[in-house]
Amino acid sequence: MAENSTEFDPPRARSGGDDAALWRRFRGVTGDEARVAAVSRGRPLETPSELQLYLENLIPPDELRGEALRGGIWKIGQQRMTLEDGEAPWTLEMPSRHFADRVHRFNWLADLMAQGEDGAALARAHVDDWVQRFGRFNGFAWRIDPTAARMWHWLRCGAALFAEGEETARAARIETLARQAAYLSDVIETAHDPASRWQGAVSLTAWALCTRKGRPEAELARLEAEVTAQILPDGGHITRSPSRLLASIIHLQTIAGALLRAGHPLPDWLTHWIPRMGAMLAFFRSGDGGLDPFHDSDESRPEVVEAAVARLPAPPRRFLFAPKSGFQKIERGGLRFIMDCGDAPPRPFAEQARAGALGFELSDGPARLVTSCGFSPEVNIDWQAAVRRTSAHSTLTLAGRDSVTFALNEETRLRAAIGPEGIAAKRLEEASEIWLDAQHSGYKASHGLLHRRRIFVSGIGDRLTGEDSLVRPIAQAPNEDKKPIPYEIRFHLHPTVTAIMGRDAIRLVSEAGPVWRFKTSHEAARLERTVYLARGGVEQPEQIVLAGFADPNGDGTQPPNCIRWAFIRETPA
């Protein structure tokens, strides 16, 4: 993202009308209020007196968030509420619809529940207050996605929520959960969003396991259908998002554990997919234990990633090329490089996809060095949309355009990424040398040029050399308009990196210890501010920018259409 971009400005207070317009623009039909509650149709509600099984909560609590919530501090992205003792956020006007949406999902509940007896009592009190205010129905809170998420997060609190407190309160919680399950069961097939369908299938399967003695065949069949639709043959999530993959494998591991504890055999599809997904999760695991923030992914907490990996039936298989997911990886010593070499997923999975073709993540041991602007579901939704652009990734941008096309899906009112065309990668390994040669033709239709990126690593990984070129295909007629075309190559630095501009290199000092130098033959290297969202807020680290003008008829073998650069290690991790 450019330093002078208006999207870089810090968020300002917005009116209710502005907030409503942003919500409609960036959430589409998934943000529309639910209009018909299945539970209001008069049919009897089947409510168990107690749960027969409690889910095992596989996600380690976020102690910092839990402690803040116990103290009345509710922080979501850039927005914050400070409440009196015992006060729930929905009793006051919340800062935005996005803030309210995150609150109504209850993904914070288990963190508060883990804060000792006082925290658990406050968590139950918040649930009881929500039951009184919203437990019958509410158009905003009972949309499909937050309802499915809320069910899941209530269920993973187990006995601490459903076996504690006064009998009337316990019964009201279970009744409200049953009402949400009945509603979700009636509307799940109308969901436009694949994430809603996945979460709905998971939550309904969990509910069935927790309330019935028999094996929930119908719910398992629905979940299997979503797994088949959303998990690629190499184990990656179809959205190409590591965070979505992490959430998905934890869902399946939890369901598998509940099936075994209920005395049911595991279906073959679960035992087939969990190891594959685990191997892909390990592929995306960075040296600090978190995840690479490709597409709509954040770094994730290392302890959550470890919890998922530790539960795999065997150590995950190691590999360096994920052909279906579209990623190439190089590992040498502490150096770890992973590049996005895939196109956008098909609709309807492309509505959160990024225009980051040939962008990469570079780290040295636990030190993250080069990244993208990242993503977080916590930050404001306009920020989430802004970082879909090509300029938010460590790759080349031509004439300020994106490498993909963003096309409006009339059904969902959201923009889906399409392309780029012609994306491909080749890998060559010989002795201690590794070559990656990748390209895409996302700028061919507009400017007649291909973007080609070549990467070379040898020895123990003390140097990574790169070359970006803009190439007019031989078979294509020369462009009669010989006006130079502006380009920018960006290398977004992680917030833990301090960049120091020198005479012949930019020194990169990581808080984790390693020191690297960035060198280039390009004369116009500069440092600019950028943003980073993948740690749950909007941070402002720096980026290296190489700007110039390309020859529209260049063959990419020499400047200005060929730009060479290198990262060289000074001090190892």
Secondary structure, DSSP 8 states (H G I E B T S, - for coil): --TT-GGGS------HHHHHHHHHHHHGGGGS-----GGGS-------SS-S------S---HHHHHHHHTTEEEETTEEEE--TT--GGGS--S-HHHHHHHHHTTTHHHHHTSHHHHHHHHHHHHHHHHHHHSS--TTTTSHHHHHHHHHHHHTTTHHHHSSS-HHHHHHHHHHHHHHHHHHHHHGGG---HHHHHHHHHHHHHHHHHH-SS--HHHHHHHHHHHHHHB-TTS-BTT--HHHHHHHHHHHHHHHHHHHHTT----HHHHHHHHHHHHHHHHTB-TTSSB---SS-----HHHHHHHHHTSSS-----SEETTTTEEEEEETTEEEEEE------TTS-TT----TT-EEEEETTEEEEE-S---TTS-HHHHHHTTSGGGSSSEEETT--SSEEEEETTTTEEEEE--TT-EEEEEEETTEEEEEEEE-TTHHHHS-EEEEEEEE-TTSSEEEEEEEEE--TTS---S----EEEEEEEEE-TTEEEEE-SS-EEEEETTS-EEEEEES-TTEEEEE--B-TTSS-B--EEEEEEEEE-TT--SSSTTSEEEEEEEEEE--
